[in-house]
Amino acid sequence: MIRSLVVPHDADLQDPDLVVTRNLTMEKITAAIEANDWMWLDIVEATEKELIWLESNFHLHPSVVSDLRSEDRRPALMVYQRYLFLSLFQPWLHLNKIEGKEIHCLIGENFFITLRKPDAKAVDEAYDRVAQNVSHWRQGVSYFLYLTTQYVLDSYYPLLDRVSDQLNALEENFMNNGGPTKKARKPVYVIKQKLISMRQMVAPQREVLSNVVGEERLSRNGETRDLFRHLYERLLRIYDVIDAQRDLSTNVLDMIESQENNKMAEAVNRLTVLSMIFLPMTFLTGFFQLNLVQAPDPYVLPISGAALFLMIMGMMLGSAGFMTFLFRRKGWI
C-alpha cells in the first residue's frame, strides 16, 4: 500500500494555504516524479510490484533494492549521487520481548520515501503531522526525516520507563517479603534481555545519526544541523539510560544471589551448631561402648546398672545444655 503527500514543484512553499495532494494512484505519482514535484511516499508492506516500480522510477541501486526486500536488523546510512538510503529501528514489545521494526528511508532532493511494516507506528505519527501542517514543507524533505527519527526515538522512552518500574517493583517486593523467591531470577533475566535487545538497536543508530549530522545534503544550514544534533544527543541519553538500567538489573541479580547465599549460610550455621550440641552426646555414647579392661573374671561395678544409666544420661543432657548455653551466650543461635 502506497500513501502519498504531493506538492507541485512550482508551488510557493511559503504560502500558508499550500495545497497538498494525498494518496495519488501509481500512475499519477509517476507523473509527479517526472514533473519533479515534492513528495512523501509511505509504503506499508511493499509488494514486489511496488519495489520494481520504485527501482524503475527512482533509479535505485541493486544493493538498495536487495536491502528493501530483506530485514538485515542493522541500522545503516548509504550515500548515493541522487539520494541517501537510511535504516532506522523502532522498538516493539511483542510477547514480552523487544523486537526491532525496521524503517527504510530514501531521501532525495525533493522526495522522501519510507518503507516499513504496519507495526512501525512512528512513521504514522510523523506522516500525519506533515499532512496536517503545511508549514513543514518549507523546511524541505530533510525535516521529514527529522520528524520520523524523532518519533522513533520517542518510542524508546515508554519501554524504558516500563522496565524501570518493573525493576523497582522487584526490588521493593524483595525488601518487603524478606528476600527473593525461588522464581525471582526469571523476570530479571527477561528484563535484561529486553535491555540487550534495545541496546543492540540503539548502538548502531548512534553511528547513523552521527553521519547524518555530517552529511551536507541533509544538514545544509545550521538550523537543520542543530535539529539532527539534538536527535543525536537524545539517542546518547537513551543509550546511557539503557546502560544504567542494565546495571540496575545486574545489581538486582547480585542482590538475589547475595540473599540466597545468606540463607544458605544461615542453614549451614544452624546445622553446624546442632551437630556441635550433639557431639558430646555422641562422644559419651561411643566411649561407654568401648571395652577398656580385659579381666579373667567378670568385673562387678560398685553401682547398679540403673544408676549408671541415669548418670550417663545426665552427663549427655548436661553437656547438651552446656553447649546450648554457650552458643546462646556467643550469639550463634
N, C-alpha and C positions, 0 to 999 in steps of 0.2 A: 504494500500500500504506500502510495506517494502522497504526502501532503506538501503543499507549496504556498509560499508567500512571494509574490512577484510585484516589482515596481518598475515601470518603464525606465529605460536608460537615460532618457532626456527629461525625466521628471525633476522638479525642484525639491530636493530633499529637505530644504528649509521650510517648505510650505507646511503649516500646521494642519491643512486639510488634504494632506497627501493621501492618495488613493492606493490601497494595497489590494491586489487581486489574489484571491485564495483558491486553492485546490483546483488547479487547472488540469486538463487532460494531458496525457503524454505528448500528444501532437502539438498542443498549444505551448507546453513547456519547451518543446523542441524549437518552436518558432521564437520563443522568448530567449532561448540560448543563442540562436543565430542573430537576434537583434541586440545581443549583449546587455540584456536587462539585468537589474539587480534581483536576486532571489535567494530564498532559503528553501531547500528541499529536505524534507524529513521523511526518510524511507524506513518503514517498520516491516520487519520480516521480509527482507528483499528477496524477490524471486530471481530465478536465473534469467528470465526475460528482462527484468529491470536492471540487473547487473550488466547484461550485454548492452542495453540501451545507454547506461551510464558510461561504459567504456567507449562506446562509439561517439557520443556527443561531447564528452569532456576529455577525450583522448588520454585515458588513464593508462599508466604503465602496467604491464602484465603482473609485476610483483604486487602492485596495489590491489589489482583485481583479485589476485590469489589471497591476499590478506582479508579482503572483504568477504570472501567465501568461507574463510576459516576463522577460528577463535584461538588466537595464539596466547591469550591470557597474559599479555605483557604490554603495558603502555609504550608507545613509540611515537617519534616525530621524524618524518621523512620529507625532505625538501626537494621539490622538482621545479622546473623552469616556470610552469604555468600555474602551479598550485602546491599546497602543502597537505600532507597526509598525517593526521594526528589520531591517536587512540587514547581514550580515557576509560577508566573503570569506576563504575558506581557500585558500592556495596549493597547487597540484598540479602536479607535474612530469610532463609528457607529451611524448614525442618530443623531449626535450632543450629543451623550452620550459616556461615557467611560465604556468599557466592559473589563473584565479580561479574557485573553486567557490562559487557564491552560496548563502547560507543565509538564508532568510527566517524571522523570528521574530515571533510575535504574543504579547504579554504582557498579560494581563488581571488582574482582581482575584484570580481563583483558577484561571486556566488559563495554560498555556504551550504554544505550538504552533510547531513547526519544519517548514519545507518545504524540501526540498533534493533534490539528485541523489545517487545511490548513492556517488559518489566523495568526498563530504563526510564523511570518517570522523570528524571531530572531534565531530559530534553523537552518533555511536555510542558513543564513549568516555564522554561526559557522561551519555548516557541510561543506559548500563549501570551507571555509578557510582550514579546516583539509584535505579535498580531494585534494586541490591544493598544499599543503605544507607538505611534508612527515616528516619534522623535528619536527612537533608537536607530532609525535608518540613517540619520545624519552622521553617526559615528562610524559607519562602514561595517562590513561583514566581520571584521575582526572583533567588533563588540558582541556579535552573536556568539562567537567562540568564548568570549569572556563570560557572558551570561550562562552559557552551558556549563563551563568549568566551575563557575560559582555554585550552581545548584548541585553539581556532582560533589563538590567538597562539603556543601551543607548536609548532604545525605549521610556523612560520616558521624556527625555530632549526635543524632538520636541513638545510634548504635553504641557509641562510646558512653553516653550517659546511662544507657541501659546496662552495659557491662559494669560501670562504676557502681550503680545501685545494687546489682547482684553481688558484687564483691563485698560491699559494705554490709549488705544483709547477711551474708555468710559469716562475716567477722562478728557481727552483733549476735547472731544466733549461737556461735561458738561460745561467746562470752557469757550469754545468759543461761545456756544449758550446761555449763561446766566443761565444755570441750566438744570436739567433733565426734560425729557418729561414724559407724563403720563405712557408710557410703558417702562420706564428706568429700573425698578426693574427686569423685567423678564430676560434679558440677564445676569444680575449679579447673579441671583439665578441659572441660568443654569451653569454658570462658577463655582459657589460654589459647585454645585452638582458634577461636574467633579472632583474638587479637593477632595471632600469627597470620591469619588469612588477610586481615586488613593491612597489616604491615607489609605483606608481600605485594599488595596493590599500591600502597602509598609510596613505598621506596622508589620504584622506577618512575613514578609520576613526578617526583621531585626533579629528576633529570630532564623530563619532558618540559615542565614549566620553566625550568632554568633556561633551556634552549629557546623556548617561546619568547622569554623576556629579551633575549639577544637577537631574535630574528627580526630583521629590518622590515620585512613586508607586513608583519603583524604589529610591530611597535614603531610606527612611522613618526609618531610625535610623543612628547614627554607625557602627556595625559594618558594615552593608551598604554605606554610602557609602565607607568605607575600602577595602572589597574592590574596588569599581569604580575607586576612585582608584589602587589598586595596579595594576590592569589597565592603566589609562591610562599610568602611569609605565613599565610594561613595554613598552607599544606605542611610547612615545617612545624607549626604548632600542633597540628593533628598528629604528625609523626611523634612529637615529644609526648603528647598525651597517651598515645598507644604504648610507647616505651614505659611511661610511668605506670599505666595500668598493668602491663606485663610484670613490672617489678612488684606491684601490689599483689598480683596473683601468685608470684613466686613467694612473697612473704607469707601469704595465707597458707600455701603448701608447707612452708617451713614451720609455721605455727602448728599446723595439723601434725606434722611429723614430730615436732618437739613435744606436743601434748601426748601423743601416742607413746613416745619414748619415756615420758614421765610416768605414765600409767604402768608401763611395763616395769620400770624401775621400782615403783611402789609395790607391785605384785611380787617382784623378786625379793624386795626387802622384807615383806611380810612372811614369805616362805622361809627366808633365811632366819628371821627371828623365831619363827615357830620351830624350825629344826634345832636352833640353839637351846630353846626351852626344853625340848625332849632329849637333847644329847646326854645330860647327866642321868636321866632315867634309863636310857639305852645302855649307858656305861655300867650302871649298877646291876641291871638285869643280866648283862653279859658276864660281869665279874663274879656274881654268885653262882653262875653255872659252871665255872671253872673247877677242875679237880686240882687243888694246890698241894694236898698232902696225900701220900700213899702210906697206909699202915696195914700190918698183917692182921690186926684185929679191928673189928668195927669200932669207929670213933663215935662216942656218945656226947652230943652237945650238952652243955650245962643248962640250957634253956629249952623250953618247949618249942615245937615247930610253929605253933600259932603265934607265940611271942616273937619268934624270928621273922615270920611273915609280916606281922604288923610293924616290926622295926624297919624292915626293908621298904615296905610301902610308905612308911613315914619319911624315910630318907629320900625316896623318889619324889614324893609330893613336896617335901621341904625344899629339895633342890629346884624343882619346877617353880615353886612360889618365889624362891630367892632370885632366880633368873628373870622371872616376870617383873619383880620389884626393881631389879637392877636396870632392866631395859626401859621400864617406865620412867625411872629417875633420869636416865640419859636422854629421854625423849625419842627413843627408837620405835616405840609402839604407843 
